[in-house]
Each structure stands twice: as C-alpha cells, then as structure tokens.
Amino acid sequence: MQELNPLLHSQLRLAIMSILLTVEEADFVYLKEKTESTAGNLSVQIDKLHTAGYISVTKDLTAMKPRTICRMAEKGRDAMEEYVNVLKIYFNGL
Amino acid sequence: MEDKKLTEKESIELISRMIKQSSNHLDKGSGNIFLVWGYVCAAVSMLVYGVLSFTLNPLYSLLYLLIPVVGGIVQAIVYKRTDKSSGSVESFASYAIGKTWNTLSPIFFIAMVPCVYYMFSSNHSIAWIALFVLGLMLPGIGTTITGHVLKKKVLIFGGYIGIVIGVIVLCESMINPTFGVVWCLIFAVTYVFMMIIPGHYLNMISDKRN
C-alpha cells in the first residue's frame, strides 16, 4: 500500500495545507488563530512547506505592520490531492 | 496544535474541520463598506430633498456631488479604525466580491465626468437622471452579485430593488424628462434596502461567526 506523504502527515502542516486549499491566501496571524499553534512552531512548519515548494510565502507592509502571507502552490495542491487519494484507498481497503 | 503524527482517521477529520472553518470565514465588519456608502447616499439625498423642497432652486441638486467626497473620507476613517490585530484571509468569495466592486465603482466615478459636463453645458435634468440611474443600477448589480456569491437572499433582494428602481427612473424620465424632487426621496429609500439593510445583516452574521 502506498505510504502517506510524511511531510503532510503531521497535524500542524496538514492543518495549514487544508486551510490554504480553500482560500486564495491567508496571513500568519489567521493561520495561528485557526490552528491554535505557537508562533515559533507555526513558523518552522511554514518554512518546511515553503522549502518543499508546497506553499509560497510573501511579506508585505499593511498599515505599517509587517505581514506574512501564505498561498498554496501548484505542487502543494497536487501533493494534497495525492494525500487524499491515498487516504481514500486506505479507507476503501477497510 | 503540534507537529505530531496522525492516524488516517484523524487526518480526514482535521482536513474537513479546517476546510469547514476557513470556507465559512467572513471578516468582522464585512458590512461596513455597505453601511458607509448606504448612509452617506441616503443622508445626502434626504438633504437635497429637504433643500430643494424649501428653495425650489435646482442648483442645490449639486449637493449630490458631496457623496464621493464625504463617502471617501468616511470610508478612509472606517478603514483606519478597523481592527487589524486579527488575522486576515482572502477566500475565493472575497476575491470575487472585491473584483466585482473594483470593476463597478470606477465605472460610476468615470461616468460622473460626462454627466457633470452635460449638466452644465446643456440639459440639466437629463444629466442628473443619467447619474441617478447609474447610481441605482451599478450598486444594485454589485449588491446582487455579492449576495449570490455569499448566498445571502437579503443582498440579492436588496440589489434587485436598486436595479428595478433604476429602470423605473429611466422609463419615467423618458415619459417626463423633468427631474422631480420626489426622486431624491425614492433614491434615499432605495439605498436603505440596497445597502443599509444588507450592511447591517452582513455585520450581524460576521459578528456571530467571529
């Protein structure tokens, strides 16, 4: 049986990817609120997803405050699709 | 939430929970933009109605040009006071709504230029009627599209009221091209249904969700 993508098979990274799957973009504060994670941990996991090419990360200034914006990349969308397909196979086999 | 491994069941639950949370998102104060322009348009229209009724001097209808000035200032103040401490997200719905209003708003302000020109150079009433029709139909279309994207009947219905009243103004102006003072009153009431009620409704549901 095909293995689940280890990069996505972690609670926080999967939560980030699931949120970004449904929206155009989300900022760091929004992701922190929705995932109820610490800023340090979230930052590390965003960096891992970014390094893998699953998400794009940009920084801008809104109302003189720096803002980190995350967007799903095509590679990330494909990875999520594959992840869900593997889950489907797993549940169909039960 | 931590960086822990999940079971397959937990994965599915997490994906569906996160998708549900973010797809239901509506920013707090989503209706503020409707309220700003709704109240400004209704208040200025009532002011014009009052002044025209007392003075019978059609030049006072120029007070309508206060709308973009006052609306712009109030919108800037409201934007500055908006709480930016909570996170922001752009959903497909907010992206589509933003693009709709970003298309419709400049059309109105660009159309103001020839209307104001004709107002001063030729027939005063016809130019006002053109602005009236645009001022009812363009926001009406915007509110209706917003309502369809958010699946909110209050907005769809409110937008249609604006469009229908706009068509009525157009037909009436063809029958009788004099600018009647009563249209100022109708304009104000239409904005109550087209923008003020939808604005309060959007704020009510965004407050509940947040």
Interface residues (C-beta under 8 A of the other chain):
Chain A: L4 H9 S10 Q11 L12 R13 L14 A15 S18 I19 L21 T22 V23 E24 E25 A26 D27 F28 V29 Y30 L31 K32 E33 K34 T35 E36 S37 N41 V44 Q45 T62 A63 K65 R67 Y83 V84 L87 Y90 F91
Chain B: M1 E2 D3 K4 K5 L6 E8 E10 S11 I12 L14 I15 R17 M18 I19 Q21 S22 S23 H25 K84 S85 S86 G87 S88 V89 E90 S91 F92 S94 Y95
